[in-house]
Amino acid sequence: MIEFVRNIRLWFAPEQVRREGGTPDYRFSLANERTFLAWLRTALALVGGGFAVDQFLPDLRWGWRVGLALALLAAGVLCALRAVNHWVRCERAMRRGEDLPVSRFPALLGVVVALVAVAMVFVVLVGWDT
Amino acid sequence: MSAGEAAGAPAGPVRDPGLQPERTRLAWRRTTLAATVAAVLAAKSALRDGVSVSGAVGGALCCVLWLGFLALAHRRIRLLAASPEPGAMAPRHAAAAVLVTVALAVCGVGLLL
């Protein structure tokens, strides 16, 4: 978490990233960029899912509907912030010639999505406000 | 690069055999598409309960955010096309794309509550 805060400064300071180490092969940087974009798409899908839950499940109880939508939106925000953080960390690691950073996040997101899916099944079976 | 030269002088500018810039450009396009879907859902959610002031403001904000993302993607794609070996994306650029996503989600929270 502390490292995350320290990295935020790097997001807005390209010269600081560029000062370290050597420039890696441009293809590695582009691959890193595509990974970042894939995570950003995941984040956008989560945000879109939040809007969709709000709109397309109008018969759901207010609490369930808003809770689920907020959870998806929050997951989207988290995913987006983590995407740029991970991108910066990978870029720095490549410049310094270090190992790429490992991350618990994909496993975490997978578990959360699975939990939301189970919650969704539960909600569809029980939560209808009839 | 060297493989292209060995196979005979290429007519146009030197092209990466792995098509990395093109793949990155398409990744930006896909991401723009995802942003469009999210923005359309947001605008629909903003205008669901008829036209209200807060709904109109929220919808307009989502449109502005979408235009912002489009501009970011367009700038990056032009940078990618400008040189045969494009440099890494500026961190500020990545942060701006992420901020648009976060702002869209914040917009959604505002529309929900």
Chai-1 contact restraints between the chains, C-beta under 6 A:
chainA,res_idxA,chainB,res_idxB,connection_type,confidence,min_distance_angstrom,max_distance_angstrom,comment,restraint_id
A,L10,B,P91,contact,1.0,0.0,6.0,A-B,restraint_1
A,W11,B,P91,contact,1.0,0.0,6.0,A-B,restraint_2
A,W11,B,A95,contact,1.0,0.0,6.0,A-B,restraint_3
A,F12,B,R92,contact,1.0,0.0,6.0,A-B,restraint_4
A,P14,B,A90,contact,1.0,0.0,6.0,A-B,restraint_5
A,P14,B,P91,contact,1.0,0.0,6.0,A-B,restraint_6
A,V17,B,P91,contact,1.0,0.0,6.0,A-B,restraint_7
A,Y26,B,E85,contact,1.0,0.0,6.0,A-B,restraint_8
A,R27,B,Q20,contact,1.0,0.0,6.0,A-B,restraint_9
A,S29,B,A88,contact,1.0,0.0,6.0,A-B,restraint_10
A,L30,B,Q20,contact,1.0,0.0,6.0,A-B,restraint_11
A,L30,B,T24,contact,1.0,0.0,6.0,A-B,restraint_12
A,E33,B,T24,contact,1.0,0.0,6.0,A-B,restraint_13
A,E33,B,M89,contact,1.0,0.0,6.0,A-B,restraint_14
A,R34,B,T24,contact,1.0,0.0,6.0,A-B,restraint_15
A,R34,B,A27,contact,1.0,0.0,6.0,A-B,restraint_16
A,L37,B,A27,contact,1.0,0.0,6.0,A-B,restraint_17
A,L37,B,T31,contact,1.0,0.0,6.0,A-B,restraint_18
A,L40,B,T31,contact,1.0,0.0,6.0,A-B,restraint_19
A,R41,B,T31,contact,1.0,0.0,6.0,A-B,restraint_20
A,R41,B,A34,contact,1.0,0.0,6.0,A-B,restraint_21
A,A43,B,T101,contact,1.0,0.0,6.0,A-B,restraint_22
A,L44,B,A34,contact,1.0,0.0,6.0,A-B,restraint_23
A,L44,B,A35,contact,1.0,0.0,6.0,A-B,restraint_24
A,L44,B,A38,contact,1.0,0.0,6.0,A-B,restraint_25
A,L44,B,T101,contact,1.0,0.0,6.0,A-B,restraint_26
A,V47,B,A38,contact,1.0,0.0,6.0,A-B,restraint_27
A,V47,B,L104,contact,1.0,0.0,6.0,A-B,restraint_28
A,V47,B,A105,contact,1.0,0.0,6.0,A-B,restraint_29
A,G48,B,V37,contact,1.0,0.0,6.0,A-B,restraint_30
A,G48,B,A38,contact,1.0,0.0,6.0,A-B,restraint_31
A,G48,B,L41,contact,1.0,0.0,6.0,A-B,restraint_32
A,G50,B,G108,contact,1.0,0.0,6.0,A-B,restraint_33
A,F51,B,L41,contact,1.0,0.0,6.0,A-B,restraint_34
A,F51,B,A42,contact,1.0,0.0,6.0,A-B,restraint_35
A,F51,B,S45,contact,1.0,0.0,6.0,A-B,restraint_36
A,F51,B,G108,contact,1.0,0.0,6.0,A-B,restraint_37
A,A52,B,L41,contact,1.0,0.0,6.0,A-B,restraint_38
A,D54,B,S45,contact,1.0,0.0,6.0,A-B,restraint_39
A,D54,B,L112,contact,1.0,0.0,6.0,A-B,restraint_40
A,Q55,B,S45,contact,1.0,0.0,6.0,A-B,restraint_41
A,V66,B,L112,contact,1.0,0.0,6.0,A-B,restraint_42
A,A69,B,L112,contact,1.0,0.0,6.0,A-B,restraint_43
A,L73,B,A105,contact,1.0,0.0,6.0,A-B,restraint_44
A,L73,B,G108,contact,1.0,0.0,6.0,A-B,restraint_45
A,L73,B,V109,contact,1.0,0.0,6.0,A-B,restraint_46
A,G76,B,A105,contact,1.0,0.0,6.0,A-B,restraint_47
A,V77,B,V102,contact,1.0,0.0,6.0,A-B,restraint_48
A,V77,B,A105,contact,1.0,0.0,6.0,A-B,restraint_49
A,A80,B,V98,contact,1.0,0.0,6.0,A-B,restraint_50
A,A80,B,T101,contact,1.0,0.0,6.0,A-B,restraint_51
A,A80,B,V102,contact,1.0,0.0,6.0,A-B,restraint_52
A,V84,B,A94,contact,1.0,0.0,6.0,A-B,restraint_53
A,V84,B,A95,contact,1.0,0.0,6.0,A-B,restraint_54
A,V84,B,V98,contact,1.0,0.0,6.0,A-B,restraint_55
A,W87,B,A94,contact,1.0,0.0,6.0,A-B,restraint_56
A,V88,B,P91,contact,1.0,0.0,6.0,A-B,restraint_57
